[in-house]
């Protein structure tokens, strides 16, 4: 498909079907032209001619696609196919996790559950790829996490790097991206809730070491057990904190009800 190929929407009109939006047309063009991340798109004028739409429509569509990381606008150079990262997903999930007061526990619990499910589902592949190997960089990250845990320090950077290195052993780019995306959501939302506690930090650091040893030993069952141990402290803390919040709500509602009933009795008297 070239920048001069006509676009026929007559079939949509005849069938009474909504014609594709300019955003959808540009995505379709990228697919049909077999463009890859980093490839240059036609100019704004060429897209107007190609798609049969106005300049304002093209500009609005490009803004939408840029927000989704589907295209990248390089001012003075042109518009390119974007890296198609999961950054928009991360931002949406983070916003969801902090948008509604009191819903933070539910949002983070869901993220933790998805992270654990993803790690467990990849257990067989990871241990198959890593069995019998030595991984000095992962060993260094585990040692640094354990050192920081003993010092009562967080180890966000080492944690992220550990999981990224682990998933890099898989021949699955999407899984690696998803793992990193959910880690980012987790680490943004978690501190807003005052998590994790010092004892949780220590258990989490040791669980990373158990995951690495199990992977290098080719033991999928031990790896899955270590994954569960990795998330258990946080899940327990979330359950406890959510219960505390719920108890506070019930107590507040009970007090409000008693006050209202007292007021009603006073009014009758």
Buried (B, 14 or more C-beta within 10 A) or exposed (E): BEBEEEBEEEEEEEEEEEEBBBBEBBBBBBEEBEBEBEEEBBBBEBBBBBBBBEEEBBBBBBEBBBEBBBBBBEEEEEBBBBEBBBBEBBBEBBEBBBEEEEEBBEBBBBBBEBBBEBBBEBBEBBBEBBBEEEBEEBBEBBEBBBEBBEEEEBBBEBBBBBBBBBBEBBEEEEBBBBBBBBBBBBBBBBEEBEBBEEEBBBBBBBBBBBBBBBBBBBBBEBBBBBBEBBBBBBBEBBEEBBEEEEEEEEEEEEEEEEEEEEEEEEEEE
